[in-house]
Amino acid sequence: MLNGIINLNKPVGITSAKALYRVRSITGQRKSGHAGTLDRCASGVLVLCLGKATKLVESIMDQPKVYRAVAHLDVTSESYDSDQAPVPVENCTEPTGGLLRDAMTAFEGEIEQVPPRISAVKVAGVPAYKRTRRQEDVILRPKPVQIYWVHIHRYAWPRLDFELCCGRGTYVRALIRDLGSKLGTGGCLTSLVRSRVGPFTLESSWSPETLETAGGPEDYLIELEDARARLDPAAITIPDRPSE
């Protein structure tokens, strides 16, 4: 049995569950799970826990996460991302760069966020997305989430390229939805890459293809004791905000 962690770079176009199944076929390890779901249209760091390391899932989910995102502010969608057909938002007024920065900065800190209706959040034991597909009324309560920092890389209406560091349970597409509401525009997430989960970075991740051609688990598996040491609660640090 393998006991440890694989830092996977999940590709766009598959669910986190399917990415896990693909890795299971490579490792032959059935007892495994992922720590923190990435949506189908997102890519990046997906931490997989194998064997006894499955007990580390909660510790990993408590780690700070960094995302690079692109959003369009002149459209929206039912899911608030590109997984659903975009719908133009009429009569949008282009916000100035200063107004946009002020609106983004207002989200920093602990905020209340309502999860998207198309999400895995359960309502009376049933995922919200399933109830939404049945055209049931779905009422989701706001929950506290932590936004450590937000950094705008480039803004050229209607495209916004930004990066953020956040805590557990944060929906980036819900942040975009709320940004659009604050600005009086649309808000649709069109690209999302998770570049970091705690000590696990995109630069040190393995794609499914490189796992298949690796020499063996000794190449890609972070052993259990090493993983525990990296996840020591006393060693948790918030990644720095980009300087440019």
C-alpha positions in Angstrom: 0.0 0.0 0.0 1.2 3.5 -0.8 1.0 6.0 2.0 1.6 9.6 1.0 0.6 12.5 -1.1 0.7 13.3 -4.8 0.7 16.9 -5.9 -1.4 16.6 -9.1 -1.8 19.3 -11.8 -5.5 18.7 -12.7 -6.1 19.5 -16.4 -9.1 21.5 -17.6 -12.1 19.5 -18.8 -12.3 16.7 -16.2 -13.8 16.7 -12.7 -11.6 16.2 -9.6 -13.2 12.8 -9.1 -12.2 11.7 -12.7 -8.7 13.0 -12.1 -8.4 10.9 -9.0 -9.7 7.8 -10.8 -7.1 8.3 -13.5 -4.3 8.4 -10.9 -5.7 5.3 -9.2 -5.3 3.5 -12.5 -1.7 4.5 -12.5 -0.8 3.8 -8.9 -3.1 0.8 -8.3 -4.0 2.4 -5.0 -7.7 2.3 -4.3 -7.7 3.9 -0.9 -7.2 7.5 -1.9 -9.0 10.8 -2.0 -8.5 14.5 -2.9 -8.3 17.4 -0.6 -10.4 20.3 -2.0 -12.4 20.1 -5.2 -11.5 21.9 -8.4 -14.3 22.6 -10.9 -14.2 20.9 -14.2 -13.2 24.1 -16.1 -10.4 24.8 -13.6 -6.9 23.5 -13.5 -3.9 23.4 -11.1 -2.9 21.9 -7.8 -5.1 19.1 -6.6 -3.6 17.3 -3.6 -4.3 13.6 -3.6 -3.9 11.6 -0.4 -3.1 7.9 -0.6 -3.5 5.2 2.1 -2.9 6.4 5.6 -2.4 10.0 4.2 -6.2 10.2 3.7 -6.2 11.2 7.4 -4.5 14.4 6.3 -7.3 15.7 4.1 -8.8 18.1 6.7 -5.3 19.5 7.5 -4.7 20.1 3.8 -8.1 21.8 3.2 -7.3 24.2 6.0 -4.2 25.4 4.1 -4.2 28.8 2.3 -4.8 28.6 -1.4 -3.6 30.8 -4.3 -5.5 31.2 -7.5 -4.9 33.0 -10.8 -8.2 34.0 -12.4 -9.6 35.7 -15.5 -13.1 37.1 -15.5 -15.2 39.0 -18.0 -17.4 41.7 -16.5 -19.8 42.2 -19.5 -21.4 38.7 -19.2 -22.7 36.3 -16.6 -23.8 32.7 -16.6 -26.0 30.4 -14.5 -22.9 29.0 -12.8 -20.9 32.3 -12.9 -18.2 30.5 -14.9 -17.6 29.3 -18.4 -19.0 25.9 -17.7 -22.4 27.4 -18.6 -23.3 29.5 -21.7 -22.4 33.2 -21.2 -25.3 35.7 -21.2 -24.6 39.3 -22.1 -25.4 41.9 -19.4 -27.1 44.9 -20.9 -26.3 48.5 -20.1 -23.1 47.9 -18.3 -21.1 50.9 -17.4 -17.3 50.4 -17.7 -15.9 50.9 -14.2 -12.6 52.9 -13.9 -9.5 51.1 -12.7 -9.7 53.0 -9.4 -13.3 52.0 -8.8 -12.4 48.3 -9.6 -9.4 48.3 -7.3 -11.5 49.7 -4.4 -14.2 47.1 -5.0 -11.7 44.3 -5.0 -9.9 45.5 -1.9 -13.3 45.6 -0.1 -13.4 41.8 -0.3 -10.2 41.3 1.7 -10.5 40.0 5.2 -13.3 37.7 6.6 -16.4 38.1 4.5 -19.8 36.4 4.2 -20.2 34.6 0.9 -23.2 32.8 -0.5 -22.1 29.7 -2.5 -23.3 29.4 -6.1 -26.5 27.5 -6.7 -24.6 25.3 -9.1 -22.2 23.8 -6.6 -21.7 20.7 -4.4 -22.9 22.5 -1.3 -25.6 20.2 0.2 -29.1 21.4 0.9 -30.9 18.9 3.2 -28.4 16.2 2.1 -28.7 16.9 -1.7 -26.1 18.8 -3.6 -27.3 22.3 -4.6 -26.5 21.7 -8.3 -28.9 18.7 -8.4 -31.7 20.7 -6.9 -31.1 23.5 -9.3 -31.2 21.1 -12.3 -34.6 19.9 -11.0 -35.7 23.5 -11.0 -36.3 23.4 -7.2 -36.0 26.5 -5.1 -32.5 26.6 -3.7 -31.7 28.9 -0.8 -28.1 28.9 0.3 -27.0 30.7 3.5 -24.0 32.9 3.5 -20.9 31.5 5.2 -17.7 33.1 6.5 -14.7 32.8 4.2 -11.3 34.4 4.4 -9.7 36.4 1.6 -6.1 37.2 2.6 -5.3 39.4 -0.4 -6.4 40.2 -3.9 -4.0 41.5 -6.6 -5.0 42.8 -10.0 -2.5 41.9 -12.7 -4.3 43.5 -15.7 -7.6 45.2 -16.4 -8.8 46.0 -19.9 -12.6 46.2 -20.1 -14.3 43.8 -20.0 -11.4 41.4 -19.1 -10.0 41.2 -15.6 -6.8 39.2 -14.8 -6.2 38.8 -11.0 -4.7 36.7 -8.3 -5.9 36.0 -4.8 -5.0 34.1 -1.7 -7.9 32.7 0.3 -9.0 30.2 2.9 -11.1 27.1 3.0 -14.5 27.1 1.3 -14.0 30.2 -0.9 -15.7 30.2 -4.3 -13.8 32.4 -6.8 -16.8 32.5 -9.1 -19.0 33.7 -6.3 -16.4 36.4 -5.6 -16.7 37.4 -9.3 -20.5 37.4 -9.0 -20.4 39.7 -6.0 -17.8 42.0 -7.6 -20.2 42.4 -10.6 -23.0 43.2 -8.2 -20.9 45.8 -6.4 -19.9 47.4 -9.7 -23.3 47.2 -11.4 -21.8 45.0 -14.2 -21.8 41.3 -15.1 -19.3 38.8 -13.7 -18.2 35.5 -15.3 -15.1 33.5 -14.4 -13.5 32.4 -17.7 -10.2 30.9 -16.5 -9.0 29.6 -13.1 -5.7 28.0 -12.1 -4.9 27.0 -8.5 -1.2 27.6 -8.2 -0.8 26.7 -4.6 -2.3 24.8 -1.7 -0.2 25.4 1.4 3.3 24.0 0.7 2.2 22.3 -2.5 2.9 24.4 -5.6 2.1 24.2 -9.3 5.8 24.3 -10.1 6.3 21.0 -8.3 3.1 19.3 -9.4 2.8 16.2 -11.7 0.4 16.0 -14.7 -1.4 12.7 -15.3 0.9 12.2 -18.3 4.1 12.7 -16.4 2.9 10.3 -13.7 2.3 7.6 -16.4 5.9 8.0 -17.6 7.6 8.3 -14.1 9.9 5.6 -12.9 7.6 4.7 -10.0 6.1 6.1 -6.8 9.6 7.0 -5.5 9.6 9.7 -8.1 6.2 11.4 -7.3 5.0 10.3 -3.9 5.5 12.6 -0.9 6.0 10.1 1.9 3.6 10.2 4.8 6.1 11.6 7.4 7.4 14.2 5.0 3.8 15.3 4.3 3.0 15.5 8.0 6.0 17.7 8.6 5.0 20.0 5.7 1.5 20.3 7.2 2.6 21.2 10.7 0.0 23.8 11.9 2.8 25.8 13.4 4.4 26.1 10.0 1.4 27.5 8.1 2.2 30.8 6.4 0.2 33.0 4.1 1.9 33.4 0.7 3.1 36.9 -0.1 1.1 39.2 -2.3 2.7 39.8 -5.7 4.9 42.8 -5.7 4.4 44.2 -9.2 
